[in-house]
């Protein structure tokens, strides 16, 4: 009994420390977004003496966050659709097919997760510039799809492996084709995994900066994270306005994750039954 209470107390302490470490940056960002630059420079940990809500208005107008947030949402939505549409059938094939070639292909997708984007940034930009695809939101979504597909395929493959093959055999008895087995039997059971992939891919596409600032150079279609970067001045920076912009950009992501956190956790654990 004593050991059980000790373990419970230790777990609560660790959870408290982790929660504090996770929430502290958000709390500091919101708190300093309501302060002036002088107050932030004097003591960033002190609460604001007066709430400066005009920082949010100034950030919204100066950074044109309204259109840029729409562009970010468009990029994230296109990326989610393309990743889910391509990763699901690819994961099904890699999970069900046997042979040396498919094992090497699976290893290739796993290894490609570790490749940093900086290695292929220049040749990719050169090719896209030749094709006239710079400053194109669908082109950026296509790059994100290539970046996030290996992880998505690897994750969805674990869901397919955990689905009993007997269900597909039963559909074969009824005369189902390979495509019908995937679409009517396997795909509905992959929905938790698809939702998890959609959340992870959407968050990464929403916050990605390097590809966005390289391939979207026109002010009419840049994403919110690029607009946030442009708020930094050459000689001085309004930190209150900049932190207000950061809060506005992060708020949709935080709300989406809070609303979908239960499904996200269920999706992350549902495919861990068999690997």
PyMOL commands that set and color helices and strands:
alter all, ss='L'
color gray80, all
select helices_A, chain A and resi 2-33+37-42+54-62+65-96+100-112+117-119+121-131+137-162+165-173+178-189+191-207+210-215+224-230+239-270
alter helices_A, ss='H'
color red, helices_A
deselect
rebuild
show_as cartoon
